[in-house]
Amino acid sequence: MAQILPPDSPSGVDKLADEARSPSQDVEDQRGTPGQQEDYDVKTVEKVYRKLDLRIIPAFWVLYFVCSGLRSNIGIAQTMNAEKGHDLMTVLNMTPRDTSTALALFYVAYVIFDFPSNLIMSRVSPRAWMARIVMATGIIGACCAAAQAAWSIQLLRFLLGVVIAGMWPGMAYYLTLFYPPSRTGKRIGMYFTAAQVSAAVVGLVSAGFQLMDGVGGLVGFRWMFLLYGLVAIVLGFSLLWWLPDRPLPPGQTRVRTGLFKWLPASPEALTGRDAAVHYHDLRRVYNPRPWTLRDLLQVLMDWRLWPLVLMYFGVVGVGIGTQLYGSVIIRSIVPEATSVQISLLFAPIWIMDLIAIVLIMPLSDRFHQYRPFIFSAAVCIQIAGLLTVTFALSNGWARYGGLLIVGFGLGPTVPNCMAWTNEIFQRRHGEVGVAAASALVSGLGNLGSVVTTYALYTGWPEDSAPGRYQYRRSNFVMIGILGMSIVSSFVMVILLKVFGNDRSPKLAATSESGSDYEDGAARRENQHRGLGGLLPRTKPRQTA
């Protein structure tokens, strides 16, 4: 483990900082309060964060892509090679209730183990813990290929939830070690697109796995489970050589002790001048210090958790319900479609989701004080899509279009919720606040996934009965929990206006940010960056 020193202790920071500063900044300093150092110019800071993106975001994207596929491929396995009787339910002799139980057990384990997993990550090497999650997920996912009965797939799904717990909130927590909270939404959106691409690819690739049906004596869905799992195992090992651990002040070195001395040395995210610029910009919000049980209890007792949990409950429940039952819903809309055609129709839902993330999340970061309103607008789009699916009974393609609308609305909701959680709890409680809050919001919020996977669609026999109104009541329930998410976001806005979001007394006393002086990094954290940099620049008109 590396020893993290107070931000203002190493003299190397100031030395490298002076070297990195532009001549124009010296002029700015002369105008400011004596002894207070002005921030770097925006162009320099943005360049450093782009370099940081290249180190972290591609690795996160790939690991989330693979793990999302392992988590969700059981959904498409329900319809693979169904014409031959080689689909998951027929091969394992599973009833619809068995399938719902297997899907729900994953989230039961996820809810239980999400919180402790993230707390452990905050105490140990983040990259080692993340690598452990991915490798264990690959091992359990590959074992699903050997399932022979309903009870075995249910047990393996529970174990998959145990080992993958902490991955999603752990990634959000990891980002706050390297980025100010107002910059995390865009980055969360960047790697969250992997879930959408994965959902689309699971549908498209499943068509190829269906063509492998019978090769080596394995049915198509067993090949899918096995190969996804093996890829995840290899990826988990590679993360040890790629992901950096916590940032250190320039000039400091990592001291590895205990079991961690047997791991490969951590690569540094940035070096030299870039590291100095980054640390100077980050240290206003990054407060590395050991947390105690009392710190944790303060986070758990913070009322700000619960509106965020309810926001997450609704959107993640609908998202997972759509992901795992999307192929089943499409079959009810287009009953004459083959299993390959269903797989191909499933993919565009997640392409729409990806498009929404790419378009909206950069704006969400630039106008980060409006996150709850952006979140609520996206939820309203989902509700419109579900209403179309429910009531456009005379036109199957219109109902399918409703699913595409749902996919578009889903995109910005989860990243916005997690980014807002980072902003609120990083400021109020520091590192332990982000670790605990992101895990609780994700873990308890995933009770929504338990509801949609166990109690709705094929898990609701009366509602899944074939007919004109199949799945109508399940759609109504999803609309209801989305309404709860909207109400919770506005309740949160009102309560923050009334009670504020000041730092906890202990954090204010020990943090460099406790002073009244606001440097450039703090100003960027507290104000909108607007559309500058997104819109093309135009040259001023010249007059004669």
QUIPE-V536150 format. One line per field, one symbol per residue. phi: phi as a letter, one per 30 degrees, with the letter a starting at -180 (. if undefined). psi: psi as a letter, one per 20 degrees, with the letter a starting at -180 (. if undefined). burial: I if it has 24 or more other ideal C-beta (glycine too) atoms within 12 Angstrom, else O. Layout:
phi=???
psi=???
burial=???
//
This chain:
phi=.cdcceecddddddddddddddeddddddddddeicddddddedddddddddeddcdedddddddddddddcddddddcdhddcicdedddchcdededddddddeddddddcdddddddddccdeddddddeddddddddddddcdcaeddddddddddddddejdddddddedddbbdedcdeddededddddddddddeddddddddddejdiicdeddddeddedddddddeddddccdddedceejdcdccbidddddedddddbbheeddddddddddccbdadccddedddddcdddddddddddedddddddedddcedddddddbddddddddddddddedddededdddcdeddddbddcedddedddddddddddddedcdddbddddddddddeedddedddeddddddeddddddbidddddddddddddddddddddddccchddceddddeldcdidddddddddddddddedddddddddddcibdddeddddccddddddcdddddddcbdcicejccddcdddccd
psi=qqpprqhjgphhghghghhiqqhhhhgghhiappipprrrqhggghgghhhhghggghghgghhgghhghhiihghhhipkhhikjrghggjlqrhhgghggghhghghgggigghghhghihaoghghghgggghggggghhhhjpirghhhgghhghghghipigghhgggghihiqqhiihgggghgihhhhghggghggghhhghhijpipjjqrghhhggghgghghggggghhhigpqaqqqqpiqqpoprbhiiiqqqpqpgqrcgghggghhhhihionoqpqrhggghhghjpiighhhghghgghhghghghghjghgghhhgmhiqrhghgghhhghgihhggggghghhhhhghliijghhgghghhhggggghhghhilhiohhhhhhhhhgggghhgigghgghhhgggghgghibghggggghggggghhihhhgghhhirciinghhjpqahkpjghghgghhghhhhggghhhgggghhhgialqqqhghhhiqhiiripoahghghhirqiajphhqpqqqqppq.
burial=IIOIIOIOOIOIIOOIIOOIIOOOIOOOOOOOOOOOIIIIOOOIIOOIIOIIIOIIIOIIIIIIIIIIIIIIIIIIIIIIIIOOOIIIIIIIOIOIOIIIIIIIIIIIIIIOIIIIIIIIIIOIIIIIIIIIIIIIIIIIIIIIIOIOOIOIIIIIIIIIIIIIIIIIIIIIIIIIIIIIIIIIIIIIIIIIIIIIIIIIIIIIIIIOIIOIIOOOOOIIIIIIIIIIIIIIIOIIIIIIOIIIIIIIIIOIOIOOOOOIOOIOOIOIIIOOIIIIIIIIIIIIIIIIIOIOOOIIOIIIOIOIIIIIIIIIIIIIIIIIIIIIIIIIIIIIIIOOIOIIIIIIIIIIIIIIIIIIIIOIIIIIIIIIIIIIIIIIIIIIIIIIIIIIIIOOOOOIOOIIIIIIIIIIIIIIIIIIIIIIIIIIIIIIIIIIIIIIIIIIIIIIIIIIIIIIIIIIIIIIOOIIOOOOOIIIOIIOIIIIIIIIIIOIIOIIIOOIOOOOIOIIOIIOOOIIIOOOOOIIIIOIIOOOIOOOOOOOOOOOOOOO
//
